């Protein structure tokens, strides 16, 4: 429930930004932008979301809240989002033999 609320807020904000800057929501740009913000979702899922959003008849005169309300009203879109499982993030294992995790210059004030 929390994750879908955050995702809906994120996509409504993105839709608002895309409408204000380009006047329309381009699927490829939408998918690319969401992928940059949240790479855990598959592209197939994001294209399905973009297809649903395309049917909402959003325009550049709408506020971010109005866009979010329209998204929440579309039951098929909300169901799509709530039934989506997030792909797990790849684990990064870092072995460090020196005892610290400093990537560059280490300043020690003695």
HELIX and SHEET records of a PDB file:
HELIX    1   1 UNK A    2  UNK A   22  1                                  21    
HELIX    2   2 UNK A   27  UNK A   37  1                                  11    
HELIX    3   3 UNK A   43  UNK A   54  1                                  12    
HELIX    4   4 UNK A   64  UNK A   73  1                                  10    
HELIX    5   5 UNK A   75  UNK A   82  1                                   8    
END                                                                             
